[in-house]
Amino acid sequence: MLDRYKVLLARTALVASTALFLSPLGAFAQAAAPASSSQSSSERATTSASKDRWLHVRVISSDAKGETVRVNVPLELAEKVLPAIHQDRIHDGKVKIDNAHVNDVDLRALVDAIRTTKDGEFVTVQSNDCEVRVAKQSNHLIVHVLDKENSKRSEVEVKVPMKVIDALFSAGKDELDLVAALHALSAQGDTELVSVKDHENTVRVWLDSKNVTD
Amino acid sequence: MMLLAKAALTVGGTFILAGAYTMREGVIRIDVDEYRTGGSHVHMWVPAAAVPMALHFVPYKQLRHASEHGREAMPILHAIVKELKKYPDTEFVEVDDHDQHVRIRTQGTRLQIDVDAPDQKVHVLCPLSTIEDVTIQLEERGPAA
């Protein structure tokens, strides 16, 4: 009787050790699943954690090649990565500009003036060729350009929250604080920042809480 | 019979531990196919845990040389990888251009890069923790270290 138990025990040990020995192969097979077999992006489309803010860039070209570019960047990631870049003019999340006087315009003073002024239109140009409008509206700086020259009409709209512009210029003299600007941007609600439309390209840059483009 | 069972358990146990350690971080998968005359075809599966281990056997001089070359990129890469871990299964870059497709995304805790073009296909799947380990090691052996 004792021998029978010994044999049974030995067999059990053999089976168990064989099973355990083979178990990493399962993990290997799982890990080696073809990349292409992953779910499609649409299936994975989810709204990320409540606090995550995503900057999206989408370029759609309507030419023969039909190029499409989609970039999704979590603002938190950009905020953490930018300070690690130390190249040329970028250091510690700040970009150096030669001086704040670009073409004899004191940018800092200009931003200060825009911040303190009330909502309104600063620049309005209307001609047969183009329309330009620069305005402050609901604490956003809005730049709208409509190029009507030729038949190839193009339209550019930039809408930047004033808080972001303030943060951008919050660094020392002759510096733009990109990290501060991104941080200020992350506090904003869903918004479209840049929209460019012409006869062959559509460019959109916007901010929301989704980790995928629409 | 008992002796055989004990031997099997010992050998099996050793293999399991070694296998589990090696496979704990999955595998690095690299597939490169160049569709031209003399084009290379590389298909490589490497246990991810083996890479940081293998780095310990790379001569110090060579590693320092590599570290010097990537000195500026290492902190950036390290920061990116550290952050990417927070975003599993996310599409970061997607470019579709007629017959060329580029994807950069995370698949769980792995970084996946796919390039499909008529003349070449490149597919890379690498655990983020492995990239992090490698960048840490290269940073540690850099000139400033």
Interface residues (C-beta under 8 A of the other chain):
Chain A: K6 V7 L9 A10 R11 A13 L14 A16 S17 T18 L20 F21 S23 P24 L25 A27 F28 A31 A32 A35 S36 S38 Q39 S41 R44 S48 A64 K65 G66 E67 T68 V69 R70 V71 N72 V73 P74 E76 L77 K80 V81 P83 A84 I85 H86 Q87 N211 V212
Chain B: M1 M2 L4 A5 K6 A8 L9 V11 G12 G13 F15 I16 G19 A20 T22 M23 G26 V27 R29 W45 E72 P75 I76 H78 A79 I80 K82 E83 L84 K86 Y87 D89 T90 E91 F92 V93 E94 V95 D96 D97 H98 R105 Q107 Q112 D114 H123 L125
